[in-house]
């Protein structure tokens, strides 16, 4: 396997070997502490522009399922139509795999989709560097591989509107004629969010992130997850403000959707030092003693101190006290920073979809 070096912005270097596609790339280096779920994470559009580091050492041992699609046009086992992460960095890649649903190895999949994979790196030490310094840009340099685009190499993650890059370009309808209609604002939506809505018997109208839906006929509005800085999504926030000022129709948001709803209410967001990316984030529902284990993937958070008087926190992170959801005091508008629909789990909070459907 070809030697490859990860070079961080602060000059720190980690050396490993390639098991994926061999090309020099750059991206924001982030870590995920989940023990499983690499097919779902790699195809999550929220990882666009980022190099994904797994802290769990053994990766690849259960292979990759077939990239098939169901009758509704959604991928059967993945979260989107392709890999969105810029690269995958692991400690110990397993070339041998065994699983009833596996059709190919992780390495073969990465090569087919032209995404680099690096093994042999001390990901625990790399994670310590990211925790102490905060997430930073990094680049992979392969021995003997020329840089394909110097501009790509130097592109700063925070300067890009990643939502614009991953959002759909046209209106897409699912489960047509089901009755109640839900407009889903696609900021980089995971397929299982759409599945969860379809399974609850509604028609889903998926629109681009900057699409003006305010004159459409629908029963509820759903704000999806997505990558990057929510402050770049000015158009989406302006349209949402217009909707909230004109109607009391139910609104629910997830991840980026939580941040957009907060911004539309007048609150502000900030970048976390190293983000929340895992399957084990504990959150408490405000006003109760109920605590849930949640799956998360975000690098920004809502500043709860800037919420208006008509808004309240709905959930709070039990590790660092950051906001995990908001709600309006009188209107059926609420959101979560975590992923209730999480694939590959946990799904303890999938009741958030039920709350939304009941409000329609």
N, C-alpha and C positions, 0 to 999 in steps of 0.2 A: 504494500500500500504506500502511496506517495506521501512524503512528509509534508506537513502543513503547519503554519504558525498563526496563532491568533494574537494580534497586536491591539491592545487597548489604547484609548486616547491618552492615558497617563504614562504610556511607555511600557507597561507590564506586558510580558510575552508568555504565552503558553504553547508548548509544542505537542503535536499529536500526529495521527495518521488519517488519511482520507478513506472513507468507505462509501462515499456518495459521488456526486458529480464534481469534477475538478475544474473549478474556475474561481478567480479571485473576486470576493464580494465584500461589501461593507454594510453595516447595520447597527442598530442599537442592541447591545448585548443584555439580555434579560434572563432570569432563571425561574424555573418552575419546580416546585417541590413535590409534585404528584408522583405516585409510584407507577402509574399506568396512564394510557390514553394518548400515546403519541400520534396515532392516526387522526384522532379528533383535533388535537392541538395544532398539528401541522397544517390542517385544512381550515382552521379558524381564521377568518379574515382579520381578526383583531391582532394577529401576529405579523401583519404585513410590515415590511421594513425592519424586522427584528431578527436577530440570531437567538434561537431558543436553546438555552442551557438546561439540561435535566440534572437535578441533584441526585435523584435515584440512580445508582451506578449502572445497573444492568438494563440495557435497552435493546429491543429488537427480538427478544426471545419468543414473542408470539406472532411475529410476522406482520403482514398487512392484508386486510380483507380485499375482496374484489371491488373495483371502483364501478359499481353498478348504480342504476337509477330506477326509481319506482314509477308507478303510473302517474303520480303527480309531478313528475319531473325533478323531484328532489333526490339527492344521492342517498342510497340505502344505508350506508355505514359511515360516511364521512360527513363533514360539516359544511362543505362547499364543493365546487367543481374542480379544485386543484390545491396544491400546496401553496400557502401564502407566506410562510416563514422564509426568511432569506437563507438560513442555514440551521443545521441541527448539530449541537455539540454535546457529546456524551463521554462518560468515563470508560465504559466497557461495552462495546457493541458485540452482540451475539450474532454471528453469521448463521448459526443453526437456529431454526425456529420450529415451533410446534403449536398448532391451534386448529380446532375444527373448522374455523372460518378463514384461515390464512390461505392466500393465493400466491403471494410472492414475499421475498425478504424486504426488510426496510431499506437495505442498501440498494437493491434493484429498483425499488420505487423511487428513491431519491435520484438515482441516475436517470431514470426514465423522465422524471420531471425537471431534470437539470438543476437540482438543489444540492449544495455541498453538505456532506456529513463528516464530522470529525470525531475520532475516538482516541483514547489514550491520554486524555487531558484530565488533570485533577480538578473535577468540577466542584468539589467541596471547597477547595482553596480559591477557585475562581469566584464562587458564590460569596465567600468571605470578602474578597476584594470589592465586589459589587455592593455588598451590604455596607461596607465601611466608606467607600468613596461615593456610592450612588451609581445608578445605571449610567453607562457611558457608551460612546460609539466605539466600534471595533472593526477590524478588517481581517479577513483570512487571506494569507499569502501562501500559495502553493509553490513548491520548488519546481522551477522550470516552466511555470505557467505565466504568460504575459498578462498584464492588466488590460482587460478588454476596453474599459471606458474610465478614464481618469475622473470624469464628471461623476459617474456613479460611485466611484471609490470615495469621493469627498462629500457626497450628499449628506447633509445633516438631517437626522430623523425629525427633529422638532420644527424644521422649516417647511415640511411637506404637509399638504392636506391629504392625508392617507384615506380619509373617508371618501373623498372624491374619486380616488383611484380604484377603490374596491366596490363601491356602490353599483347597483344595476343601472343601466342606461335607459331602460324602457319600463313601462308599467307591466307587471306580470300578475296574473290572477290564478289563485288556487281554490279548489273546491267551489267552483262557480255554481250559483243557484242554491246555496245552502241556507239562505235566509239572512241572518244578521251579517253585516259586512264590517270588516275591520281593515282599516288602512294601516299598513306596516311601512314605516319609514326605514328604508334600507341604508344603514350606515356601515354595513359590513356584516349583515345578519348571519347567524349560525342556522343551519338547516333545521336543527331540532326545535328552535323557536317556532318556525313555521309549522313543523309537525305537531307541536303541542297545541297550537291554535286550531289546526285542521281537525285534530282528534276531538276537539270540543265543539265541533259542528258549526263553525263559522266560515264564511268566505273570506279569504285573505287577499287583499289588493296591495301588492308590493310595489312601492314607488321609489324612485331615486331620492337621494338624501336632500336635494334642493328642489324637489317637485312641490308646487303649490296645490295642495289637496283641499284647501279650505272651501272650495265651491263644489266638491264632490258629495255624493250621497253615501253616507256611511254611519255606522252605529257606535264605533269606538276607534280610538287611535292608539297604535302601538309603536313605540320608539325602540329601535333595535340597538344592539351592540355595534362596536366598530373600533378601528385603530386610531392611534394618534391623539393630537391635542384638540379637545372640544372647542377651544377658542378659535380654531380655524373654520368652524362650521357656522359662520355668521348667517348664511342664507337659511339654514335649517332652523336656527333659533328665531329668526325674524318671522318665518312662516308659522312656527309654533306659537309665538306671541299673538299673532293674528288669530289663530284658532282659539286660544284660551280666552281672548277678549270677546269673542263672538259666540261661544258655545260652552255648555256645561257637559258635553259628551265625555264619557269616560276616557281617560288617558293612562296608559301604563308604559313604563320604560324599564329597560334592562341595561346595565353597564353604561355605555356611552349615552343611552337613553335617559338614565338617571341624571347625568351631567347636563344634558341638553334641557331637560325639564327644569332643573335648578337654575340654569342660565336664563331661561325664558321667564322665570319667576323673579329674576333680578339678582340672584346669588352669583357667586364667583367660584372658580375651581382653581386648583393648584396641582403641581406635579409632586407625586410621592417620591421619596428618596430612591426606593428600588421597587415599588409597586407590589401588588398582590397577585401572585400567579401560583395557584395550588388547588388542591381538593379538600383542604382542611382548615379553612378560615372560619373561626367561630364568630357569629353575629347574634346580638340580642335584639329582640323586638322591643322598641321603646315603650315604657309603661307596663311591661310584663316581666316575668322572670323566665320567659321562654328563650332558649338559646339554640341556634341551629348551626350545624356544620355545613359549610357552603363551598362551592367551587367558584374561583374568581380568576379574572385575567384583565387587569387594568393598571395603568401607570399614573392616572390622574384621579383626584377625589374632589368632592364638593366641600367647600368651606361652610360648615353648618352655621357658623356665627354670622354669616351674611344672608341667611334665609329671611324672607319678609315675615311680618307678623301673622299672615294667614297660612304660613307653612310651618311644618314641624318635621323633625327627623322621624323616620319610620323604623330604621335599623341602625345599629352602631357596631363597629368592629370591636371585639373584646380584646384583641391584641394591642392595637395602637389607638383606639378611640376614634378612628376616622369614620366619616359618614358612610353608611351602607344602604341608604334609601331615604326618600322623603315622601310626604303626603300633604295634600291640601286639607285644611280643617273642615271645609264645608262641601267642596266639589269632589267628585270621584276621580281624582288625579293622584296617582302614586307611582312609585318606582323602587327598584332595587339596584344596588351597585353590583351585587353578586349575580350568578347565573342560576335561576331556579330550574332551568331545563337541562342542566349540565350533563354533557356526555363527555367523559365516561363516569359521571356521577360526582357527588351524591345528589339525590333528587328530593331531599327532605323538604324543600321549599317550593315544590311544584304547585302548591296551593295558590301561589301568586297568580297563576293563570286562571284558576277557578274564581278568585276574587274579581279579576277583570271581567270574566264572562258574566258573572252574577250582576255586575254593575251595568251591563249593556241594556 
